């Protein structure tokens, strides 16, 4: 009897940890990779449908806003009823949305497809996946595990975006390219099985005091650090969506191409490779920032990361625009791209514990998606008004400095409820 108990409490978490990390990383690889490729469709869709860039920008931005708005609810459902079912359902909706976009011949269907994708992303995104991993991973390994999962998602950006840009260049038909991406996304559904959690997790430090959903939200809303973290994540969303959705068009507008071993690389291809390079360098960046978060205060690492982002923008604007400056900017930004995610989610876990982490991460992620909405749609709107992205670049610089400052004010410590439970 004494031998059976250790087997039931120690063996399953060890197996679940690795399965959750691998499957979660691959799901994010597909979902992020396909979504990040949307920037290459900016000009083809505008030309095909005879609309300005604001239409595709607004559709994407609205989907991201919907993703953020639904993320707390998706996280709550995942916390209460299981991550595997939540992610599988989200994967199905994501695929349906991709097929709707592929079939669109006017702006209404284009927008509706994006909205369905947005709902799917909320359920099959970072919140539920990180929640499952956090609950199944030992606290000492949690930060690096989240970093590895984030890095896995970044690999999709490196592999899928250049593939999509090459496919679009060869086929010259955005409908077919989007359809192929939708078919690839179908793999997300069976992979969700790897996120199953074996029964109720064993008690962990900080979980001694039972807490309901309303109490968890009230506690977070009365914590200053939670709001600062959410505001900072707004800046992250603004940055990554502006770059992901508009950098390929910026490169194409300025006719920045290159030659690679005697082969001419068109500006639209270079845009795809730039976004792919962001993903490649983010693979190492996410792991390094995740590791740094286990060695140093996470809030300080976040402040440093946002400051370096602002510096990267300034250097890019100061250098003469060329293929070399584009690729250097993409590499440097890639190192800083999604390193915010393991640090931010780790801070949520430290402050509030793992019980409601998916839901609380969803609230923070709403701030990110609000920034995504303004960064994606705002850039398209300003371009249609001014004919360039100049103002957006400098807004991005200012927001990076602002985010660096506010993260210094966060107090990286458990809330009184967890401190009391640990003391007792």
LINFENTA-V588537 format. One record per backbone hydrogen bond with DSSP energy under -1.0 kcal/mol. CO is the residue of the C=O (numbers start at 0). NH is the residue of the N-H. E is the energy in kcal/mol with one decimal. If there is no record, write none. Layout:
CO,NH,E ; CO,NH,E
//
This chain:
0,4,-1.2 ; 3,7,-1.6 ; 4,8,-1.1 ; 5,9,-2.2 ; 6,10,-1.1 ; 9,13,-1.2 ; 10,14,-1.7 ; 11,15,-3.1 ; 12,16,-2.2 ; 13,17,-1.2 ; 14,18,-2.0 ; 15,19,-2.7 ; 16,20,-2.1 ; 17,21,-2.3 ; 18,22,-2.6 ; 19,23,-2.4 ; 20,24,-2.2 ; 21,25,-2.1 ; 22,26,-2.4 ; 23,27,-2.3 ; 24,28,-2.0 ; 25,29,-2.2 ; 26,30,-2.7 ; 27,31,-2.6 ; 28,32,-1.6 ; 29,33,-2.5 ; 30,34,-2.0 ; 31,35,-3.0 ; 34,37,-1.6 ; 36,39,-1.5 ; 37,40,-1.3 ; 38,41,-1.2 ; 40,44,-2.3 ; 41,45,-1.7 ; 42,46,-2.4 ; 43,47,-2.5 ; 44,48,-2.7 ; 45,50,-1.5 ; 52,56,-2.1 ; 53,57,-3.2 ; 54,58,-2.4 ; 55,59,-2.2 ; 56,60,-2.7 ; 57,61,-3.0 ; 58,62,-1.8 ; 59,63,-2.1 ; 60,64,-2.2 ; 61,65,-2.4 ; 62,66,-2.4 ; 63,67,-2.2 ; 64,68,-2.4 ; 65,69,-2.2 ; 66,70,-1.3 ; 69,73,-2.8 ; 70,74,-2.9 ; 71,75,-2.1 ; 72,76,-2.5 ; 73,77,-2.4 ; 74,78,-2.6 ; 75,79,-1.9 ; 76,80,-3.2 ; 77,81,-1.5 ; 81,85,-1.2 ; 82,86,-2.9 ; 83,87,-2.4 ; 84,88,-2.4 ; 85,89,-2.1 ; 86,90,-2.5 ; 87,91,-1.9 ; 88,92,-1.9 ; 89,93,-2.4 ; 90,94,-2.1 ; 91,95,-2.2 ; 92,96,-2.5 ; 93,97,-2.0 ; 94,98,-2.3 ; 95,99,-2.1 ; 96,100,-2.3 ; 97,101,-2.2 ; 98,102,-1.6 ; 100,103,-1.1 ; 105,109,-1.7 ; 106,110,-2.3 ; 107,111,-2.7 ; 108,112,-2.6 ; 109,113,-1.6 ; 110,114,-2.2 ; 111,115,-2.3 ; 112,116,-2.2 ; 113,117,-2.2 ; 114,118,-2.0 ; 115,119,-2.2 ; 116,120,-2.6 ; 117,121,-1.6 ; 118,122,-1.4 ; 119,123,-2.2 ; 124,128,-1.6 ; 125,129,-3.5 ; 126,130,-2.3 ; 127,131,-2.1 ; 128,132,-2.1 ; 129,133,-2.9 ; 130,134,-2.0 ; 131,135,-1.1 ; 132,136,-1.1 ; 137,140,-1.7 ; 140,144,-2.2 ; 141,145,-2.4 ; 142,146,-1.8 ; 143,147,-2.6 ; 144,148,-2.2 ; 145,149,-2.4 ; 146,150,-2.4 ; 147,151,-2.2 ; 148,152,-1.8 ; 149,153,-1.7 ; 150,154,-1.4 ; 153,157,-1.8 ; 154,158,-2.8 ; 155,159,-3.1 ; 159,163,-3.0 ; 160,164,-2.6 ; 161,165,-2.6 ; 162,166,-2.6 ; 163,167,-2.7 ; 164,168,-2.1 ; 165,169,-2.5 ; 166,170,-3.0 ; 167,171,-2.2 ; 172,176,-1.9 ; 173,177,-2.4 ; 174,178,-2.1 ; 175,179,-2.2 ; 176,180,-1.9 ; 177,181,-2.1 ; 178,182,-2.0 ; 179,183,-2.0 ; 180,184,-1.7 ; 183,186,-1.5 ; 184,187,-1.8 ; 185,188,-1.2 ; 186,190,-1.4 ; 188,191,-1.0 ; 189,192,-1.5 ; 190,193,-1.6 ; 191,194,-1.9 ; 192,195,-1.5 ; 196,198,-1.3 ; 203,206,-2.2 ; 211,215,-2.3 ; 212,216,-2.3 ; 213,217,-2.6 ; 214,218,-2.5 ; 215,219,-2.0 ; 216,220,-2.8 ; 217,221,-1.2 ; 219,222,-1.8 ; 222,226,-1.1 ; 223,227,-2.2 ; 224,228,-2.4 ; 225,229,-1.9 ; 226,230,-2.5 ; 227,231,-2.4 ; 228,232,-2.0 ; 229,233,-1.3 ; 230,234,-1.1 ; 231,235,-1.3 ; 232,236,-2.2 ; 233,237,-2.2 ; 234,238,-2.4 ; 235,239,-2.6 ; 236,240,-1.9 ; 237,241,-1.8 ; 238,242,-2.4 ; 239,243,-2.7 ; 240,244,-2.3 ; 241,245,-1.7 ; 242,246,-2.3 ; 245,249,-2.5 ; 246,250,-2.5 ; 247,251,-2.2 ; 248,252,-3.1 ; 249,253,-1.5 ; 250,255,-2.2 ; 251,254,-1.5 ; 254,256,-1.0 ; 257,264,-3.8 ; 259,262,-1.5 ; 262,259,-3.3 ; 264,257,-1.9 ; 265,269,-2.7 ; 266,270,-2.2 ; 267,271,-1.7 ; 268,272,-2.6 ; 269,273,-2.4 ; 270,274,-2.0 ; 271,275,-2.2 ; 272,276,-2.7 ; 273,277,-1.8 ; 274,278,-1.8 ; 275,279,-2.3 ; 276,280,-2.5 ; 277,281,-1.5 ; 278,282,-1.0 ; 280,284,-2.3 ; 281,285,-3.2 ; 282,286,-1.2 ; 283,287,-2.7 ; 284,288,-3.0 ; 285,289,-2.0 ; 286,290,-2.3 ; 287,291,-2.9 ; 288,292,-2.0 ; 290,293,-1.2 ; 291,295,-2.8 ; 296,300,-1.8 ; 297,301,-2.2 ; 298,302,-2.1 ; 299,303,-2.2 ; 300,304,-2.4 ; 301,305,-2.4 ; 302,306,-1.9 ; 303,307,-2.3 ; 304,308,-1.9 ; 305,309,-2.1 ; 306,310,-1.9 ; 307,311,-2.3 ; 308,312,-2.2 ; 309,313,-2.0 ; 310,314,-2.5 ; 311,315,-2.2 ; 312,316,-2.2 ; 313,317,-1.8 ; 314,318,-1.9 ; 321,325,-2.3 ; 322,326,-2.3 ; 323,327,-2.5 ; 324,328,-2.3 ; 325,329,-2.5 ; 326,330,-2.3 ; 327,331,-2.5 ; 328,332,-2.8 ; 329,333,-2.2 ; 330,334,-1.7 ; 333,336,-1.1 ; 337,340,-1.5 ; 338,342,-1.0 ; 339,343,-2.9 ; 340,344,-2.9 ; 341,345,-1.7 ; 342,346,-1.9 ; 343,347,-1.9 ; 344,348,-2.0 ; 345,349,-2.3 ; 346,350,-2.6 ; 347,351,-2.3 ; 348,352,-2.2 ; 350,414,-2.3 ; 353,356,-1.1 ; 355,359,-2.5 ; 356,360,-2.7 ; 357,361,-1.7 ; 358,362,-1.5 ; 359,363,-2.1 ; 360,364,-3.0 ; 361,365,-1.3 ; 362,366,-1.1 ; 363,367,-1.3 ; 364,368,-2.5 ; 365,369,-2.2 ; 366,370,-1.9 ; 367,371,-2.0 ; 368,372,-2.4 ; 369,373,-2.0 ; 370,374,-2.8 ; 371,375,-2.8 ; 372,376,-2.5 ; 373,377,-1.2 ; 375,379,-1.4 ; 376,380,-2.7 ; 377,381,-2.8 ; 378,382,-2.1 ; 379,383,-2.1 ; 380,384,-1.6 ; 381,385,-3.5 ; 382,386,-2.6 ; 388,392,-1.9 ; 389,393,-1.5 ; 390,394,-2.2 ; 391,395,-2.1 ; 392,396,-1.6 ; 393,397,-2.2 ; 394,398,-2.4 ; 395,399,-1.8 ; 396,400,-1.9 ; 397,401,-2.2 ; 398,402,-2.6 ; 399,403,-1.9 ; 400,404,-1.8 ; 401,405,-2.1 ; 402,406,-1.5 ; 404,407,-1.1 ; 405,408,-1.0 ; 410,412,-1.7 ; 414,418,-2.2 ; 415,419,-2.6 ; 416,420,-1.9 ; 417,421,-2.6 ; 418,422,-2.0 ; 419,423,-1.8
//
